[in-house]
């Protein structure tokens, strides 16, 4: 007893110190006497210096030891430092030199540990020693193991993971301790085990995952994670995995490695998604997902390479003796087998799908799609979508699937399966991925056999005034749907969406079907449905058609008054601001911005009395303004086309005199030129008696007067002419003058008028010469006069360009009535630059024939000039 008191007195004397603080005057103030120790700071993992008063056991000093070099040892009994927290100097004066050395060594040891922890150079440390191996796995050492796992840094975790992997008995012993704690109902031990296992999993080491996810440890690991201290009740994950999870084998798998991977994949997924869903970080989740994908790839590869397994699978699917339940499980297995292939590389995936196609998987799916079991049909569509995502050409090679997809799209399954059939049809009919005979075959099959089925479903759903059926082949399925009182609205919406897709991808083929089968009228019957989104779908369909800018379809709209259902829907909607209102207004905006004049005139002329009450809307107001602008342009053009014909004849006669002035050289040449003129005039008359020098019937061909605003009438289609040689038209009508130009009669009245005008305006040689100089001084002839000179006055046979222009104009006259507005625009564009060019060619040609003698030669006028000579010499 005396020995213990003596040793305690020695210990107290070794740790007995006086605490001093440096005041502002530079003197040390005695804070008291007590005993110093090194211990953990409360609520912290850091170590500090504690000095407890020896009289009342109050804390005289608490200082957190830092790794900074701030401590000094003086005279073997004093340790001093500057406290960074209080910004003051402190000192401990020891009674014994040994006590000062002991505390100094402890301070240095703590600093060393802190520095090593910061540099990640050491793994495990304690206050007095460094641990370089794992503690023994026992129930009593669980707190130390938990401390080691939870307090390690990033580099320490790598070292700790290495130690755990090197110790082959660590996890088996740890699971043994878990079972002991569970048997003893040691809740504290179970909570510590939960934290230890969770911390080890968060190390995110693939090697550790491979060890703990093995068949020997996985269930015990999941069991240790059932005791989460943050959850009041115990979870029962093992019971769920053992009792409720049932592993079904559609076909017995004999390879134990495949079975092991399948079970491990499910358990890892359960651990990730259920057990530790709250605590896992992104990196750990990604690593667990990579394990699942790797296992799936291994399973699919092993099963794919097993020829016996694949052959048995398809043999059972084809066998008529296979029960319905067994066949359903086989289909589910086939779907999962195809889904797991996404974990493989792309080349291996493509090889797998081609092997399945060669085994006859499409025949199996065709039977599945005709099954009355809706869930089974849904599984079949999922398999088809997997094939489409991999390679759509594989699916296009099996044409019967096209009809089955159409059948599935218009069949009411009671579930949201129609979108999947729509997606399949889109992929099959996608023109951007189709090529060659395959494209023609599948598109022709769809339009010849299946488009009418879709249209008949729409007509059957119309509440009243149902249009006649499509002129195409209809199957019994369509009759069943027609006999059904109501069609599911989502089916109709998907049909409209597919039709819009076809308009964009097959514009030429769809146009023929639309015009022949009145498809547009039948789709517009949806505007009578009470579902607003179906009315919007019909409007979107019309908007898609108009976006093609096809004149035949636009004329079809105007001729058959096809926009009336849309206008009626807009009027019935009233002032309600909804999707239907916005969709129709957007359609009007599109017509206005794209300047579709036929539709613009048709809408305003036909429906403005009904639309006028919506004039406060910007789109309606802009539509009317655009219509008025078109009328103003048409009026300006009509004014330009009704100029005084005598004035134009006078200008032509004057130009003719000027040109004849150059052509006249002598009396002999006059006679020759007169005979040539008669020949040229005889050759320039077409079989129907119309002079070739006059403008053609096409509104785009060059005429007597060059109209600057011809381009404004690109979209107008004039009515067909009954006869080309009917001059008795009402020339007083501005509409007729604006849209077409008249031809003179085929008799010889123009020649008489021409002679009279030339006789009236004939002038002496000096006046003609003065007019010619005035004309040349302007350097540029007006375009109208140049065009008139080009088309009216034929030159000599040597003037090749003019004769060629007449030869080019002849067929235009005979075919102009058959051309549409586009062909007229092309003729107009081709002839616009030809006018001045032909005029200059005439001058050069005249110069070459000696009518004008060089630059230095004098200009010699002819000896006489008369109207008769001007006419004959032309």
Residue pairs with C-beta under 8 A, 6 or more apart in sequence:
12 35
13 95
13 96
13 99
14 94
14 95
14 96
14 98
14 99
14 102
15 35
15 36
15 37
15 99
15 102
15 103
16 33
16 34
16 35
16 54
16 94
16 95
16 96
16 99
17 33
17 34
17 35
17 36
17 51
17 92
17 93
17 94
17 95
17 99
18 30
18 31
18 32
18 33
18 92
18 93
19 30
19 31
19 32
19 33
19 34
19 51
19 60
19 61
19 90
19 91
19 92
20 28
20 29
20 30
20 31
20 90
20 91
20 92
20 93
21 28
21 29
21 31
21 88
21 89
21 90
21 91
22 28
22 29
22 88
22 89
22 90
22 91
23 29
28 91
31 60
31 61
32 53
32 60
33 53
33 54
34 51
34 52
34 53
34 54
34 60
34 61
35 51
35 52
35 54
36 49
36 50
36 51
36 61
36 92
36 99
36 103
37 49
37 50
37 52
38 47
38 48
38 49
38 50
38 65
38 103
38 106
38 107
38 110
38 127
39 47
39 48
39 50
40 46
40 47
40 48
41 47
41 48
41 62
41 64
44 64
45 151
46 64
46 65
47 64
47 65
47 110
47 127
48 62
48 63
48 64
48 65
49 61
49 62
49 63
49 65
49 92
49 103
49 107
50 59
50 61
50 62
51 59
51 60
51 61
51 62
51 92
52 58
52 59
52 60
53 59
53 60
61 90
61 92
63 81
63 83
63 90
64 85
65 107
65 110
65 111
65 114
66 84
66 111
66 114
67 111
67 114
67 115
67 118
68 84
70 81
70 82
70 84
71 79
71 80
71 81
71 104
71 107
71 111
72 79
72 80
72 81
73 79
73 100
73 104
74 80
76 97
76 100
76 101
77 93
77 94
77 95
77 96
77 97
77 100
78 91
78 92
78 93
78 94
78 100
79 91
79 92
79 94
79 100
79 103
79 104
79 107
80 89
80 90
80 91
80 92
81 89
81 90
81 91
82 88
82 89
82 90
83 89
83 90
92 100
92 103
94 100
94 103
106 127
109 127
109 128
110 127
113 122
113 125
113 127
113 130
116 122
116 125
117 125
117 153
120 153
120 154
120 155
120 156
122 130
123 131
123 132
123 152
123 156
123 159
123 160
123 163
124 130
124 131
124 132
124 148
124 152
124 156
125 131
131 148
133 163
134 145
134 148
134 160
134 163
134 164
134 167
134 170
135 141
135 144
135 145
135 148
137 145
137 169
137 170
137 173
137 174
137 177
138 177
139 177
139 180
139 181
139 186
139 189
142 177
142 189
142 192
142 193
142 196
143 192
145 196
146 192
146 195
146 196
146 199
148 160
149 160
149 195
149 196
149 199
149 200
150 195
150 199
152 159
152 160
157 203
160 203
161 200
161 203
161 205
161 207
161 208
164 170
164 171
164 200
164 208
165 205
165 207
165 208
165 211
171 211
171 212
171 217
172 217
174 193
174 196
174 197
175 217
175 220
175 221
175 224
177 189
177 193
178 190
178 193
178 220
178 223
178 224
179 220
180 186
181 189
181 190
181 193
182 190
182 223
187 227
190 224
190 227
191 227
191 229
193 224
193 227
194 224
194 225
194 226
194 227
194 228
194 229
195 229
197 221
197 224
197 225
198 225
198 276
198 279
200 208
200 212
201 208
201 209
201 212
201 276
201 280
201 284
202 279
202 280
202 281
202 284
204 281
204 283
204 284
204 287
206 287
206 291
209 287
209 288
209 291
211 217
212 218
212 221
213 221
213 264
213 267
213 268
213 291
214 264
215 260
215 263
215 264
218 264
218 267
219 238
219 241
222 237
222 238
222 241
222 267
222 270
222 271
222 275
223 237
223 238
225 235
225 237
225 271
225 275
225 276
226 234
226 235
226 236
226 237
226 238
227 234
228 235
235 275
237 270
237 274
237 275
241 267
241 270
245 266
247 262
247 263
248 329
250 313
250 326
250 329
250 330
250 332
250 333
251 309
251 312
251 313
251 316
251 330
251 333
253 259
253 262
253 303
253 309
255 302
255 306
257 302
258 298
258 299
258 302
258 303
261 295
261 298
261 299
262 295
262 299
264 295
265 291
265 292
265 295
265 296
265 299
268 288
268 291
268 292
268 295
269 292
271 288
272 280
272 285
272 288
272 289
272 292
280 288
293 343
294 343
296 340
296 343
297 340
297 343
297 344
299 340
300 337
300 340
300 341
300 343
300 344
300 352
301 344
301 348
303 309
303 310
303 337
304 310
304 352
304 355
310 355
310 359
311 359
313 330
313 333
313 334
314 359
314 360
314 361
314 364
316 322
316 326
316 327
316 330
317 327
317 330
317 331
317 334
317 364
318 360
318 363
318 364
322 330
328 373
328 376
331 364
331 368
331 376
331 379
331 380
332 379
334 361
334 364
334 383
335 379
335 382
335 383
338 353
338 356
338 383
338 386
338 387
339 382
339 386
341 348
341 349
341 352
341 353
341 386
342 349
344 352
349 390
350 390
350 391
353 386
353 387
353 390
353 391
353 394
354 394
357 387
357 394
357 397
361 383
362 395
362 398
362 401
365 380
365 383
365 384
365 401
366 398
366 400
366 401
366 404
368 376
368 377
368 379
368 380
369 377
369 380
369 381
369 401
369 404
369 407
369 408
370 404
371 377
371 380
374 413
374 414
374 415
374 417
377 408
377 413
377 417
378 413
378 415
378 417
378 420
381 408
381 417
381 420
381 421
381 424
382 420
384 395
384 401
384 405
384 424
385 420
385 423
385 424
387 394
387 395
388 395
388 423
388 424
388 427
392 427
392 428
392 430
392 433
393 433
393 438
395 401
395 424
395 427
395 428
396 428
396 434
396 438
396 442
397 438
399 441
399 442
399 445
401 424
401 428
402 425
402 428
402 442
402 445
402 446
402 450
403 445
403 449
403 450
403 475
405 421
405 424
405 425
405 428
406 421
406 425
406 446
406 450
406 453
406 454
407 453
407 475
407 477
408 417
408 418
408 421
409 418
409 421
409 422
409 425
409 454
409 491
409 494
409 495
409 498
410 453
410 454
410 457
410 477
410 478
410 481
410 487
410 491
410 495
411 477
411 481
412 484
412 487
412 488
412 491
416 490
418 488
418 490
418 491
418 494
419 494
421 494
422 494
422 497
422 498
425 498
426 498
426 501
427 433
428 442
428 446
429 442
429 443
429 446
429 501
429 502
429 505
429 506
430 505
431 439
431 443
431 505
431 506
432 505
434 442
434 443
443 506
443 509
447 506
447 509
447 510
447 513
448 472
448 473
449 472
449 473
451 470
451 472
451 502
451 513
451 519
452 469
452 470
452 471
452 472
452 473
452 474
452 478
452 517
453 472
453 474
453 475
453 477
453 478
454 495
454 498
454 499
455 470
455 472
455 517
455 519
455 522
455 523
456 469
456 470
456 474
456 478
456 481
456 482
457 478
457 481
457 482
457 487
457 491
457 492
457 495
458 492
458 495
458 522
458 523
458 525
458 526
459 466
459 467
459 468
459 469
459 470
459 522
459 525
460 466
460 481
460 482
460 484
460 487
461 486
461 487
461 492
461 526
461 529
462 525
462 526
462 528
462 529
463 528
463 529
464 528
465 525
465 528
466 525
467 518
467 521
467 522
467 525
468 518
470 517
470 519
470 522
471 516
471 517
472 517
481 487
489 529
489 531
489 533
489 534
492 526
492 529
492 534
492 537
493 533
493 534
493 537
496 523
496 526
496 534
496 537
496 538
496 540
496 541
497 537
499 510
499 519
499 523
499 541
500 540
500 541
500 544
502 510
503 510
503 541
503 544
503 545
503 548
504 544
507 548
507 550
511 550
511 552
511 553
513 519
514 520
514 545
514 553
514 556
515 552
515 553
515 556
520 542
520 545
520 553
520 556
520 557
520 562
521 560
521 562
523 538
523 541
524 538
524 542
524 562
524 565
524 566
525 565
526 534
526 535
526 537
526 538
527 535
527 538
527 539
527 565
527 566
527 568
527 569
528 565
529 535
532 578
532 579
532 580
533 579
535 569
535 580
536 579
536 580
536 583
538 565
538 566
539 566
539 569
539 580
539 583
539 584
539 587
540 583
542 562
542 563
542 566
542 587
543 583
543 586
543 587
543 590
545 553
546 553
546 554
546 557
546 587
546 590
546 591
546 594
546 596
546 599
547 590
549 594
549 596
551 715
551 717
551 820
551 821
551 822
554 596
554 598
554 599
554 715
555 598
555 717
556 562
557 563
557 599
557 602
558 598
558 599
558 602
561 606
563 599
563 602
563 603
563 607
564 606
564 607
566 584
566 587
567 603
567 607
567 610
567 611
569 580
569 584
570 580
570 581
570 584
570 614
571 610
573 580
573 581
573 584
585 617
585 619
585 620
586 619
588 603
588 619
588 620
588 623
589 619
589 622
591 599
591 600
591 603
591 623
592 600
592 619
592 622
592 623
592 626
595 626
595 715
596 715
597 630
597 713
597 714
597 715
597 716
598 715
598 716
598 717
600 623
600 626
600 627
600 630
601 627
601 630
603 611
603 623
604 623
604 624
604 627
608 624
611 620
611 623
614 620
615 621
615 624
630 712
633 709
633 712
634 712
634 713
634 738
635 734
636 709
637 707
637 709
637 710
637 712
637 713
637 738
638 734
638 735
638 737
638 738
640 705
640 707
640 708
640 709
641 705
641 707
641 737
641 738
641 741
642 734
642 737
643 705
646 757
648 704
648 705
648 788
649 753
649 754
649 757
650 757
650 761
651 784
651 785
651 788
652 704
652 788
652 792
653 754
653 757
653 758
653 761
654 761
654 771
655 785
655 788
655 789
655 793
656 758
656 792
656 793
656 870
656 874
657 758
657 761
657 762
657 763
657 768
657 771
657 865
657 870
658 768
658 771
658 772
658 775
659 789
659 793
659 842
659 874
660 865
660 869
660 870
660 873
660 874
661 768
661 769
661 772
661 861
661 862
661 865
662 846
662 851
662 852
663 669
663 673
663 795
663 796
663 846
663 851
663 873
663 874
664 670
664 673
664 862
664 865
664 869
664 873
665 850
665 851
665 862
666 862
669 873
670 869
670 872
670 873
673 796
673 872
673 873
673 874
674 872
674 873
676 796
676 797
677 794
677 871
677 872
677 873
677 874
680 794
680 803
681 691
681 794
684 691
684 692
684 693
684 794
684 806
685 691
685 692
685 746
686 692
686 810
686 813
686 814
687 814
688 724
688 725
688 746
688 814
689 725
689 745
689 746
690 724
690 725
690 743
690 746
690 813
691 744
691 750
692 806
692 809
692 810
692 813
693 791
693 792
693 794
693 806
694 703
694 704
694 743
694 744
694 791
695 701
695 702
695 703
695 704
695 741
695 743
695 791
696 809
696 812
696 813
696 816
696 827
697 721
697 724
697 740
697 741
697 743
697 813
697 816
697 817
698 812
698 816
698 817
698 819
698 823
698 824
698 827
699 710
699 713
699 718
699 739
699 740
699 741
699 821
699 824
700 710
700 819
700 821
700 823
700 824
700 825
700 826
700 827
700 828
700 829
701 809
701 812
701 816
701 824
701 827
701 828
701 831
702 787
702 790
702 791
702 828
702 831
702 832
702 834
702 835
703 741
703 787
703 791
704 741
704 784
704 787
704 788
704 791
704 792
705 784
705 787
706 783
706 784
706 787
706 832
706 835
710 828
711 825
713 738
713 739
713 821
714 821
714 822
714 825
715 821
716 739
716 821
717 820
717 821
718 739
718 740
720 817
721 740
721 817
724 743
724 817
725 743
725 745
725 746
727 742
727 743
727 744
727 745
729 736
729 742
730 736
731 737
731 742
744 750
754 871
755 867
755 868
755 871
758 867
758 870
758 871
759 867
762 865
762 866
762 867
762 870
763 771
764 865
765 861
765 862
765 864
765 865
768 865
769 859
769 861
775 781
781 789
781 836
781 839
783 835
783 836
786 835
786 836
786 838
786 839
787 835
789 838
789 839
789 842
790 802
790 805
790 834
790 835
790 838
790 839
790 842
791 805
791 809
793 874
794 802
794 803
794 806
794 874
795 802
795 803
795 842
795 845
795 846
796 845
796 849
797 803
798 845
798 848
798 849
799 841
799 842
799 845
799 846
800 845
801 837
801 838
801 841
801 842
801 845
802 838
802 841
802 842
805 834
805 838
812 827
816 824
819 827
846 852
852 859
853 859
853 860
